[in-house]
Amino acid sequence: MTSDNATFELPPVMKLEDCQQLHSFLEQSAELPIVLDCSAVTRLGGLGAQIIQMAHAAWDANDLRVVLADPTPECRESLNTLGLSDLLTEAEDV
């Protein structure tokens, strides 16, 4: 991906404060493609996944991408459990 992307590194487990930071990051990066670095994720909870899902839909509506880069097996499992495995499809393009 190019340097015109905004990148956010997801923590191993997203707490409420991490979700707030992700939300702020997304608000500040609204006109840029987003790369979410998932290389450290050990568990992705419902709130974090919901924020990512909503961002994915909003960015897609504006012809921008949200890519989950380097998802760990635990991240993939969390998304599969939550029925959000479709968010991983663009991860292969990174």
C-alpha positions in Angstrom: 0.0 0.0 0.0 1.2 3.5 -0.5 2.2 6.2 2.0 -1.2 7.9 1.3 -2.8 5.4 3.7 -3.5 6.1 7.4 -2.3 3.2 9.6 -3.4 2.2 13.0 -1.9 -0.7 15.0 -4.5 -2.7 16.9 -3.4 -3.8 20.4 -3.5 -7.5 21.4 -6.8 -7.0 23.2 -8.9 -3.9 22.5 -10.1 -2.3 25.7 -12.6 0.6 25.8 -9.8 3.2 25.7 -8.4 1.4 22.6 -11.8 1.5 20.9 -12.0 5.3 21.6 -8.5 5.8 20.1 -9.5 3.8 17.0 -12.7 5.9 16.7 -10.7 9.1 17.0 -8.1 7.9 14.5 -10.9 7.0 12.0 -12.5 10.5 12.4 -9.2 12.1 11.7 -8.5 9.9 8.7 -11.9 10.1 7.1 -10.6 10.9 3.6 -7.8 8.4 3.4 -7.6 4.7 2.8 -7.1 2.9 6.1 -4.7 0.1 7.1 -5.4 -1.6 10.4 -2.3 -3.5 11.5 -3.7 -6.7 13.1 -0.3 -8.4 13.7 -0.5 -8.2 17.5 -4.2 -9.1 17.9 -4.8 -12.0 20.3 -8.6 -11.3 20.7 -10.9 -9.0 18.9 -14.0 -8.2 21.0 -17.4 -7.1 19.8 -17.0 -3.4 20.2 -13.7 -3.3 18.3 -15.1 -5.5 15.6 -18.2 -3.3 15.4 -16.1 -0.1 14.9 -14.1 -1.9 12.2 -17.2 -3.1 10.5 -18.8 0.3 10.5 -15.6 1.9 9.2 -15.4 -0.6 6.5 -19.0 0.2 5.3 -18.4 3.9 5.6 -15.1 3.9 3.7 -16.6 1.5 1.0 -19.5 4.0 0.5 -16.8 6.6 -0.3 -14.8 4.3 -2.6 -12.0 4.0 0.0 -10.6 0.9 1.5 -10.2 -0.4 5.0 -7.6 -3.2 5.0 -6.9 -5.5 7.9 -3.2 -6.1 7.5 -1.3 -9.2 8.8 -4.2 -10.6 10.8 -3.1 -13.2 13.4 -4.9 -16.6 13.5 -6.6 -15.3 16.7 -7.8 -12.2 14.9 -9.2 -14.4 12.0 -10.9 -16.7 14.5 -12.5 -13.7 16.3 -13.8 -12.3 13.1 -15.1 -15.7 12.0 -16.9 -16.2 15.3 -18.5 -12.8 15.0 -19.6 -13.5 11.4 -17.3 -10.9 10.0 -14.8 -13.0 8.0 -15.7 -11.0 4.9 -13.6 -8.1 6.3 -10.5 -10.3 5.8 -10.9 -10.6 2.0 -8.8 -7.5 1.2 -6.1 -8.5 3.7 -4.6 -10.7 0.9 -4.0 -7.6 -1.3 -1.7 -5.9 1.2 
